[in-house]
Amino acid sequence: MSTTLLPFRTHHSLINPQFKKRSFIVSLPPPPSLLTHTPPNPKLLQRNGVLVRAEDKARGGGEQNSSSLQPKPNSDNQFQDVTSSGACDPLCSVDETSSLEYEATYQPKTDLLKALAVFGAALTGAVAINHSWVAENQDLAMALLFVIGYAGIVFEESLAFNKSGVGLLMAVSLWVIRSIGAPSTDIAVAELTHASAEVSEIVFFLLGAMTIVEIVDAHQGFKLVTDNITTRKPRSLLWVVGFVTFFLSSVLDNLTSTIVMVSLLRKLVPPSEYRKLLGAVVVIAANAGGAWTPIGDVTTTMLWIHGQISTLPTMTGLFVPSVVSLAVPLALMSFSSEVDGKGQNTDDVLASEQMAPRGQLVFAVGIGALVFVPVFKYLTGLPPYLGMLFGLGVLWILTDAIHYGESERQRLKVPQALSRIDTQGALFFLGILLSVSSLEAAGLLREIANFLDAHIPSSELIASAIGVVSAIIDNVPLVAAAMGMYDLSSYPQDSQFWQLIAFCAGTGGSMLVIGSAAGVALMGMEKIDFFWYLRKASGFAFAGYAAGIAAYLASQNLHLSPTTIANIPFISGS
């Protein structure tokens, strides 16, 4: 999930919906309105992510803004909302023709799978009513319910059930079974209270991070990054795009980083195989960049909030492997036939787009707020979500102040941003994490951990396998399960196992285009299908993944870190 907090990524895909995987936040999915035909009235669109806002602008935002966002004569008011002209902004990803084609080829789902799912849920509920059976077979009942619920999430396209609703229903049902099978209801309530406190920290953290990113994007703050990339040389652009995405994703979720960078590619490169390859680079770089910082990927954030990893050891331990996992694919791609072609200049399709007033200030404060979160935790010892909420509060007051009296710019303030963030994705995380915590409370995860320890004695292999599986299955429940299976007494904070989990879960999703929020966003924005990515990019991503693991193990065995390297005599000069 990675994520990149990225985001972050569910719903209908333009290309082969059966290959669509999951959603994330800081890794989050492309909303339905991005990938389906736009309704006649844009106000009816669900506003649950940056992608849907892009299509809102492209379609007819002038309906509400054309009269209010007219340019003023003075220089301070040169900013004009893209919606007033109906032009496509950097996040616009699906044109009308694509939507019409999708609508023409779309086939209604049959009711068979849906009926089976409802029957299975009803049967599970009926069994749960039988208290005596559940009390005697709690583990089996919870395992069956989790499998049914997770199948509903995985096959949401076929069943036409929203995975957030399925996740919440699964979580509540699992805790009901746990309360029946627990020695007493009071014990189950105490377990639920403890789990809710831990899960709430992650949800609050993600909501704060998503809102900050949304505010920065509303002010077109990311133009400060994208406008400084001017090279058109194919190989140079390959490396520049890769490492700009890498560092951008270290403070943003991988979904937002992908949207920003793919939008930039449309300015620099005409539609071609080369641009698709650059899009694959963005996916690999976004996932690699999110793995080495506590705020870069939702799974790394989960491990950080719960104490499995800390800030500086994680950044110093995973930076080199993350760079290697990007540099190896870039080096291999540099020799591919698509990169041998000549770079082409294109018209700047976003030339008319201007940054909002005080956009540079909002960008600086927003990014500063994200970066300050680990510092806040270090200085105060308080949970990271408080640092994120502190940054959101500062940005809230700032935007209220700088846009005071500007009624035409309400969309640049936090209340409007809150209506656009992906709260649906946050509820999905809530359901998944509460579901996994119920399995942990019942002792199921500990039994799985004992089985793995007995059959796979190497913790490195277990972590590596989690990364490979995350290319197919959502990495959030995988990491949540690993946290429940192994406690800090088995593997202490910042141990090799937890750092490898953070790295593998973050970068493993690059191996398939459906493996991360970044990949699913790329599918929608550039119309890249599953098999193209499998042929053109999966091998490069796997090579980077394996090289990154090797680099990490080598650095640990040789006890290398930025500090020890600096103390080598011929480097330090002593």
C-alpha positions in Angstrom: 0.0 0.0 0.0 1.6 0.5 0.0 -0.7 3.7 -0.4 1.9 6.3 -2.1 0.0 8.2 3.0 -1.4 7.2 -1.8 -4.1 6.0 -2.0 -4.4 5.5 -1.1 -8.4 2.6 -5.6 -11.3 0.5 -5.7 -14.3 0.5 -8.0 -14.6 0.1 -11.7 -11.5 -0.2 -13.8 -11.5 0.8 -17.5 -9.2 -2.1 -18.3 -10.2 -5.6 -17.3 -12.1 -5.0 -14.1 -11.3 -8.5 -12.9 -7.7 -7.6 -12.4 -8.6 -4.6 -10.2 -7.4 -5.2 -6.7 -7.8 -2.8 -3.9 -7.7 0.6 -2.5 -5.3 2.6 -0.4 -4.5 6.0 1.1 -2.1 7.3 1.9 -2.7 4.5 -0.8 -6.4 5.2 -2.1 -8.4 3.9 -5.1 -9.6 5.8 -8.1 -13.2 6.6 -7.2 -16.1 5.3 -9.3 -16.8 8.6 -10.9 -13.3 8.6 -12.4 -13.8 5.3 -14.2 -17.5 5.4 -15.2 -19.5 7.7 -17.4 -20.1 11.0 -15.7 -23.7 11.7 -14.8 -25.4 14.8 -16.3 -25.3 16.7 -13.1 -21.7 16.9 -11.6 -23.1 17.7 -8.2 -24.3 14.1 -8.0 -20.8 12.8 -8.1 -19.4 11.3 -5.0 -16.5 13.5 -3.8 -14.3 11.0 -2.2 -10.8 11.6 -3.6 -8.6 13.8 -5.7 -9.4 11.9 -8.9 -13.1 12.6 -8.7 -12.4 16.3 -8.1 -10.3 16.3 -11.2 -13.1 14.9 -13.3 -15.5 17.4 -11.6 -13.3 20.2 -12.9 -13.0 18.7 -16.4 -16.7 18.2 -16.8 -18.6 21.3 -15.7 -17.5 22.8 -12.5 -18.3 26.1 -14.1 -21.8 25.4 -13.1 -21.0 26.6 -9.6 -17.7 28.5 -10.1 -17.8 30.2 -13.5 -19.5 33.3 -12.1 -17.6 33.4 -8.9 -14.1 32.7 -10.0 -13.6 35.4 -12.6 -10.0 36.7 -12.8 -9.4 40.1 -11.2 -7.3 42.8 -12.7 -4.6 42.9 -10.0 -1.8 40.4 -10.0 -2.7 38.8 -6.7 -5.9 37.5 -8.2 -4.5 36.0 -11.4 -5.6 32.6 -10.2 -8.7 31.3 -11.9 -10.2 27.9 -11.1 -10.0 25.5 -14.0 -13.7 24.8 -13.6 -14.6 28.2 -15.0 -13.2 27.3 -18.4 -14.0 23.6 -18.4 -10.4 22.8 -19.1 -8.8 19.7 -17.8 -6.5 20.1 -14.8 -3.4 18.0 -13.9 -5.5 15.3 -12.3 -8.0 14.8 -15.1 -7.6 11.3 -16.3 -10.5 10.0 -18.3 -12.0 11.8 -21.3 -15.6 11.6 -22.5 -14.8 9.2 -25.3 -13.3 6.6 -22.9 -16.3 6.9 -20.6 -18.6 6.3 -23.6 -16.6 3.3 -24.7 -16.7 1.8 -21.3 -20.4 2.4 -21.0 -21.0 0.7 -24.4 -18.9 -2.4 -23.6 -20.0 -2.7 -20.0 -22.1 -5.8 -19.3 -24.4 -6.0 -16.3 -23.4 -8.4 -13.5 -25.4 -11.5 -13.1 -27.1 -11.9 -9.7 -25.7 -15.4 -9.1 -22.6 -14.4 -7.3 -24.4 -11.8 -5.3 -27.1 -14.3 -4.3 -24.4 -16.7 -3.2 -22.7 -14.0 -1.1 -25.9 -13.0 0.5 -26.8 -16.6 1.2 -23.3 -17.2 2.7 -23.6 -14.1 4.9 -27.1 -15.2 6.0 -25.9 -18.7 6.8 -23.0 -17.4 8.8 -25.4 -15.1 10.8 -27.7 -18.0 11.4 -24.9 -20.1 12.8 -23.7 -17.2 14.9 -27.1 -17.2 16.6 -26.4 -20.7 17.8 -24.4 -19.6 20.9 -23.5 -23.1 22.0 -21.9 -24.0 18.6 -20.0 -20.7 18.4 -18.8 -21.0 21.9 -17.4 -24.5 21.2 -16.1 -23.7 17.7 -15.1 -20.0 17.9 -11.9 -20.3 15.9 -13.7 -22.1 13.0 -16.6 -19.7 13.0 -14.3 -16.6 12.9 -12.1 -18.2 10.2 -15.1 -19.0 8.0 -16.6 -15.5 8.4 -13.3 -13.8 7.7 -12.8 -15.9 4.5 -16.3 -15.0 3.3 -15.9 -11.4 4.1 -12.5 -11.1 2.5 -13.8 -12.9 -0.6 -16.5 -10.2 -0.8 -13.8 -7.5 -0.7 -11.6 -9.2 -3.3 -14.5 -9.8 -5.7 -16.3 -6.5 -5.1 -16.3 -5.9 -8.9 -18.3 -9.1 -9.6 -20.6 -8.8 -6.6 -21.2 -5.0 -6.9 -20.8 -4.7 -3.2 -18.7 -1.8 -1.9 -15.7 -3.2 0.0 -16.0 -0.6 2.7 -19.4 -1.8 3.7 -18.3 -5.4 3.5 -15.3 -4.6 5.7 -17.5 -2.9 8.4 -20.0 -5.7 8.4 -17.3 -8.3 8.7 -15.7 -6.4 11.6 -18.8 -6.2 13.6 -19.8 -9.8 13.0 -16.4 -11.1 14.0 -16.5 -9.2 17.3 -20.0 -10.5 17.9 -18.7 -14.1 17.5 -15.7 -13.2 19.8 -18.1 -11.9 22.5 -20.0 -15.2 22.3 -16.9 -17.3 22.4 -15.0 -15.3 25.0 -14.9 -16.4 28.7 -17.2 -13.4 29.4 -18.6 -10.4 27.7 -16.5 -8.1 29.9 -13.3 -9.6 28.5 -14.5 -9.2 24.9 -15.4 -5.6 25.6 -12.0 -4.9 27.2 -10.3 -6.5 24.1 -12.5 -4.4 21.8 -11.7 -1.2 23.7 -8.0 -1.8 23.4 -8.3 -2.7 19.7 -10.4 0.4 19.0 -7.9 2.7 20.6 -5.1 1.4 18.4 -7.1 1.4 15.2 -8.4 4.9 15.9 -4.9 6.3 16.0 -4.3 5.1 12.4 -7.7 6.4 11.1 -7.2 9.8 12.6 -3.7 9.9 11.2 -4.9 9.1 7.7 -7.8 11.6 7.8 -5.4 14.4 8.9 -2.8 13.5 6.2 -5.4 13.2 3.4 -6.8 16.6 4.3 -3.4 18.3 4.3 -2.6 16.8 0.9 -6.0 17.9 -0.4 -5.5 21.5 0.7 -2.0 21.7 -0.9 -3.4 20.2 -4.1 -6.3 22.6 -4.2 -3.8 25.5 -4.2 -1.9 23.8 -7.0 1.1 23.6 -4.7 2.6 20.6 -6.4 3.3 22.7 -9.5 6.4 23.9 -7.6 7.7 20.3 -8.0 6.5 19.4 -11.5 7.3 22.8 -13.2 11.0 22.4 -12.4 11.3 19.2 -14.5 12.2 20.4 -18.0 14.5 17.7 -19.5 13.1 15.8 -22.6 16.0 13.4 -23.0 14.6 9.9 -22.7 17.1 8.4 -20.4 17.5 11.5 -18.3 13.8 11.9 -18.0 13.5 8.3 -16.9 15.9 8.8 -13.9 14.6 12.3 -13.0 10.9 11.2 -13.0 11.9 8.1 -10.9 13.8 10.0 -8.2 11.4 12.9 -8.0 8.6 10.5 -7.5 10.7 8.6 -4.9 11.3 11.6 -2.7 7.8 13.0 -3.2 6.3 9.7 -2.1 8.4 9.7 1.1 6.2 12.5 2.5 3.0 11.9 0.5 0.9 8.8 -0.1 1.8 6.8 -3.2 -1.6 7.5 -4.9 -1.2 11.3 -4.7 2.4 11.0 -5.9 1.4 8.9 -8.8 -1.4 11.3 -9.8 0.9 14.3 -9.7 3.7 12.7 -11.7 1.5 11.0 -14.3 -0.1 14.4 -14.9 3.4 15.9 -15.4 4.2 13.2 -17.9 1.3 14.3 -20.1 2.9 17.7 -20.4 6.3 16.3 -21.3 5.7 13.2 -23.4 3.2 12.4 -26.2 1.1 9.2 -25.9 3.5 6.3 -26.6 5.0 3.1 -25.2 7.7 5.3 -23.7 5.1 7.3 -21.7 3.6 4.1 -20.5 7.0 2.9 -19.4 7.5 6.2 -17.5 4.2 5.5 -15.8 5.5 2.1 -14.7 8.5 3.9 -13.3 6.3 6.2 -11.3 4.5 3.2 -9.8 7.8 1.5 -8.8 9.3 4.8 -7.5 6.1 5.7 -5.5 6.1 2.4 -3.7 9.8 2.4 -3.1 9.7 6.0 -1.8 7.0 5.2 0.7 8.7 2.3 2.3 11.6 4.0 4.0 9.8 6.8 6.0 7.2 6.4 8.7 4.7 8.6 6.9 5.3 7.4 3.3 3.1 4.3 3.2 0.1 3.3 5.2 1.7 -0.1 6.2 4.9 1.6 7.4 2.7 4.1 9.3 0.9 1.2 11.0 4.1 -0.4 12.1 5.4 3.0 13.3 2.3 3.9 15.3 2.2 0.5 17.0 5.8 0.7 18.0 7.3 -2.1 15.8 9.6 0.5 14.1 10.9 3.9 15.1 11.8 6.9 12.9 15.6 7.2 12.5 16.5 3.5 12.6 13.9 2.8 9.9 15.0 5.7 7.7 18.7 4.8 8.0 18.1 1.1 7.6 15.7 1.2 4.7 16.9 4.1 2.7 19.6 2.3 0.8 17.4 -0.8 0.0 14.6 1.5 -1.2 17.0 3.4 -3.5 18.4 0.0 -4.8 14.8 -1.2 -5.4 14.3 1.8 -7.7 17.8 2.1 -9.2 17.9 -1.5 -10.5 14.7 -1.2 -12.5 15.8 2.2 -13.8 19.2 0.8 -14.9 17.5 -2.1 -16.7 14.9 0.1 -18.3 17.5 2.4 -19.6 18.5 -0.3 -22.2 14.9 -1.1 -23.3 13.8 -0.3 -26.8 11.2 2.2 -25.7 13.9 4.4 -24.1 16.1 4.3 -27.3 13.6 6.5 -29.1 14.0 10.3 -29.4 12.4 12.5 -26.8 9.7 14.8 -28.2 8.6 18.2 -27.0 4.8 18.7 -26.6 2.6 21.7 -26.1 2.2 22.6 -22.5 -1.4 21.6 -22.1 -1.4 23.1 -18.6 0.0 26.5 -19.5 -3.2 28.3 -18.6 -3.3 26.7 -15.1 -1.9 29.0 -12.4 -1.2 28.5 -8.7 -3.7 29.8 -6.2 -2.9 33.0 -4.3 -0.3 32.2 -1.5 0.0 28.7 -3.0 3.7 28.5 -2.3 3.1 29.3 1.4 0.4 26.6 1.7 2.7 24.1 0.0 5.5 24.9 2.4 3.4 24.8 5.5 1.6 21.6 4.3 4.7 19.7 3.5 6.3 21.0 6.7 3.3 19.7 8.7 3.8 16.2 7.3 7.5 16.2 7.9 7.0 17.6 11.5 5.0 14.6 12.6 8.0 12.4 13.5 9.7 15.4 15.1 6.6 15.9 17.2 6.6 12.3 18.4 10.3 12.5 19.2 9.9 15.8 21.2 6.7 14.9 23.1 6.5 11.2 23.1 2.8 11.5 22.2 1.2 9.4 19.5 1.9 10.5 15.9 -1.8 11.2 15.1 -1.7 14.1 17.5 1.2 15.6 15.5 -0.8 15.2 12.3 -3.8 16.8 13.8 -1.6 19.7 15.1 -0.3 20.2 11.5 -3.9 20.1 10.2 -5.0 22.7 12.8 -2.1 25.1 11.8 -3.0 24.7 8.1 -6.7 25.2 8.8 -6.1 28.5 10.7 -3.6 29.6 8.0 -6.0 29.1 5.1 -8.9 30.8 7.0 -6.6 33.8 7.5 -5.2 34.1 4.0 -8.6 33.6 2.3 -10.6 35.7 4.8 -13.4 37.5 3.0 -12.8 35.7 -0.3 -16.1 33.9 -0.6 -15.3 32.8 -4.2 -12.4 30.7 -2.8 -14.2 28.5 -0.3 -12.9 25.4 -2.1 -9.4 26.4 -0.9 -10.4 26.1 2.7 -10.4 23.0 5.0 -14.2 22.5 5.3 -14.4 22.0 1.5 -11.4 19.8 1.5 -13.0 17.6 4.1 -15.9 16.9 1.7 -13.4 15.7 -1.0 -11.1 13.4 1.0 -11.6 9.6 0.7 -13.6 8.9 3.9 -14.8 5.7 2.3 -11.2 4.5 2.2 -10.7 5.4 5.8 -13.8 3.3 6.8 -12.4 0.4 4.8 -9.2 0.6 6.9 -11.3 0.8 10.0 -13.2 -2.4 9.1 -10.1 -4.4 8.1 -8.1 -3.5 11.1 -10.9 -4.2 13.5 -11.5 -7.5 11.8 -7.9 -8.5 12.1 -7.8 -7.4 15.8 -10.7 -9.7 16.5 -8.7 -12.6 15.1 -5.7 -11.5 17.3 -7.9 -11.4 20.4 -9.2 -14.9 19.7 -5.6 -16.2 19.4 -6.0 -17.3 15.8 -3.0 -15.2 14.6 -0.8 -16.6 17.2 -1.6 -20.1 16.0 -0.7 -19.1 12.4 2.5 -17.6 13.6 3.4 -20.9 15.4 2.7 -22.8 12.3 4.9 -20.6 10.2 7.7 -20.7 12.7 7.5 -24.5 12.6 7.6 -24.8 8.8 9.5 -21.6 7.8 12.1 -21.0 10.4 13.6 -18.0 8.5 12.0 -14.7 9.4 13.6 -13.2 6.3 11.6 -15.7 4.1 8.4 -14.9 5.9 8.8 -11.2 5.4 9.8 -11.7 1.8 6.7 -13.9 1.2 4.5 -11.2 2.6 5.9 -8.8 0.1 5.2 -11.2 -2.8 1.7 -11.9 -1.7 1.0 -8.1 -1.3 1.3 -7.9 -5.1 -2.0 -9.8 -5.2 -3.7 -9.3 -1.8 -4.1 -6.0 0.0 -1.0 -5.3 2.1 -2.9 -3.6 4.9 -4.5 -6.8 6.3 -1.2 -8.7 5.6 0.8 -6.3 7.7 -2.0 -6.1 10.3 -1.9 -9.9 10.5 1.9 -10.0 10.9 1.6 -7.5 13.7 -0.9 -9.7 15.5 1.0 -12.9 14.8 4.3 -11.6 16.2 4.6 -9.3 19.2 7.5 -7.2 20.4 8.7 -10.0 22.7 9.3 -12.2 19.7 10.9 -9.5 17.6 11.8 -6.3 19.4 11.4 -2.8 18.0 13.5 -2.0 14.9 14.5 -5.7 14.6 15.4 -7.0 11.2 12.1 -8.7 10.8 9.9 -5.6 11.3 12.1 -3.5 9.0 11.9 -6.2 6.3 8.1 -6.3 6.7 8.0 -2.5 6.2 10.2 -2.7 3.1 8.6 -5.8 1.5 5.0 -4.8 2.0 5.7 -1.4 0.6 7.7 -2.4 -2.5 6.2 -5.8 -3.2 3.0 -4.3 -4.7 5.0 -2.9 -7.6 5.3 -6.4 -9.1 1.8 -6.3 -10.5 -0.2 -3.3 -11.6 -3.0 -4.3 -9.3 -0.7 -4.6 -6.4 -0.9 -1.0 -5.1 -2.9 2.2 -5.2 -0.3 3.7 -7.5 -0.7 0.9 -10.0 -4.5 1.0 -10.0 -4.4 4.7 -10.5 -2.0 4.3 -13.4 -4.4 1.8 -15.0 -7.2 4.4 -15.0 -5.1 7.4 -16.0 -3.0 5.9 -18.8 -5.3 3.0 -19.9 -2.6 0.5 -19.1 -3.9 -3.0 -18.8 -2.7 -5.9 -16.6 -0.9 -7.9 -19.2 1.0 -4.9 -20.7 2.4 -4.1 -17.2 3.1 -7.8 -16.7 5.2 -8.0 -19.9 6.9 -4.6 -19.7 7.4 -3.8 -16.0 6.8 -6.7 -13.7 10.2 -8.2 -14.4 12.0 -4.9 -13.7 10.0 -4.5 -10.5 10.8 -8.0 -9.3 14.5 -7.5 -10.0 14.4 -4.3 -7.9 12.4 -6.0 -5.1 15.0 -8.9 -4.9 17.9 -6.5 -5.1 16.5 -4.3 -2.3 16.1 -7.3 0.0 19.7 -8.4 -0.8 20.9 -4.9 -0.2 19.2 -4.8 3.2 20.5 -8.2 4.3 24.0 -7.3 3.2 23.9 -4.0 5.1 22.7 -5.7 8.2 25.2 -8.5 8.1 28.0 -6.0 7.4 26.6 -3.6 10.0 26.6 -0.8 7.5 24.6 2.4 8.1 25.0 6.0 7.1 26.7 6.6 10.5 29.2 3.7 10.2 30.0 4.6 6.6 30.8 8.1 7.7 33.3 6.8 10.2 35.3 4.8 7.7 38.8 6.4 7.7 39.1 7.2 4.0 35.6 8.6 3.9 35.7 10.7 7.1 39.2 11.9 6.3 40.6 10.8 9.7 
